[in-house]
Structures are given as C-alpha cells and as structure tokens.
C-alpha cells in the first residue's frame, strides 16, 4: 500500500496526485539492472597449458646417457677385437730354458745360456762371473732393446767395481762404498747400468743395457 509523502494519506494504486493534498506522486520504478557482472578477481583463472620444459630436459638427459652408453659399448668391443688380434698374432717359442715371445709390437725373450747373455749384454763380463738362477732377460720393442743379466762371483766388491770403472771412465754416475757400487754410462746410444753389492760370501752383479738402434 502506498502513502503520500506530503500528508501521509493512503493512496490508491496508480494514483499520480494525492486525493487529500493534491501533491504529485513520484513514480516508483525498479532500480536499473546492474551492468554486466564484472568478473571477480577471485574467479578461477582459465587453466594454463601444461609446461613442457621438464619433459624436454628429461629427453635430453636420456639421449646423452644413451650416447655415453653406446660409446662405452663401442670402446669395449674395440678393445676386445684388438686384444683378440694381438693374442692371435702372439707366438711363444721355447727351446730348453730359452723362451721367446713374438708380438705385433716386438719380441721378448729370456735365457740362462751364458753364451747368449754375453752376446746380448753388449759389454765385457766380469771374468769368472756366473749367471744366477734367474738367468737373463731381454726385450725388443721397435728400435729399443733392453737386456738385463744377474751374475755372481767370489771376488770382492772393490775388485769388481774397479774392473768396471776402468771400462767406463766417463760414466755419468759412479758411486761406491764398502759393500756396493753403482755405475751408469750413456755412450753411443747405449744406457748401461751396473750395480754391484755384497751378497755375503759372494758378490752379486746386475748389468742392464738399453740400446736404441740407429735409423737406417
């Protein structure tokens, strides 16, 4: 029910003027509809496309690991093939106490034959010295040859050292004391090392000669 704003009289529906005081009656209208609703800042945002960075990084890591594993397997296979070929090309020959091993890189041999030692050692042997049980060993790789021999003699250390010092007066190293001496000489592409020491009742002598063959 409507009432007049001026005198408070009761108004009939649709009345434009008050029947009591004649005051105009303002039309009562509904409030304008709100404009289109503004999206609330709290409204959930549209879903973002899934990130692909992590997946790409994982793929790169897997590719790198696969490459490393592949290289490793290839290396193992190569070593196996090379080892097989070397083993196939290696020959061992034995004649009594003389053993010779031929490989693609050179030959190695050992002997207890005093005559063979005298030929291969390349220097004068001490008179009366005997080859020890382990005999002598020699190896040849390309142009490099190494010969080592061990001997024993009943003469004193001083006597043996004097013999070799006279043979190598220009030795690079020449040291001695009461029970041992060492001589190192480098002449004519030969590196000769002589170690003499007391072995109780005998004198032990070790000679190593490293020779480099000259180019043709």
C-alpha angles and dihedrals in degrees: 000000000000127000132197114258091214105047104006095239119155113261129209118234113275094018113149097187130037111255090214106043102009094234114155115254116226114230112249111224133178119259114266113267113260116257118255109307116264113232111256115243085231092059111118112261122237112272115266121232112263114269115249101189095094092049092051092050091051091051091051092050091049091049092050091048091049091051092049092049090048093051090048092051090047090051092050091049091049093050090049093051093046091047091050092051092048091049090048091050094046117099128188121202125184129187110177107301093347114097124181126185119195118199133170088258099049142292136289127196142170130201142172094199107121091207092055091047092051091052096046101039090067097209137079114284119224108262112261095006113145127214111248123236093267086057117190137315133205135184133188125197115174107303095347120091127182126191125181126182134177123208141175131211136176093228123101125268091246092054094049092045092050090052093055096038088059089052093050108035092158097050117155091223127025117165131156144167135175097293106026148018138192129207124186121183131178111191134143094000090307125119108200121186121186122186120186123182140159117264099185108264092010139044118241119215128191122186125188122183121187112191129187115202115228119243116261 
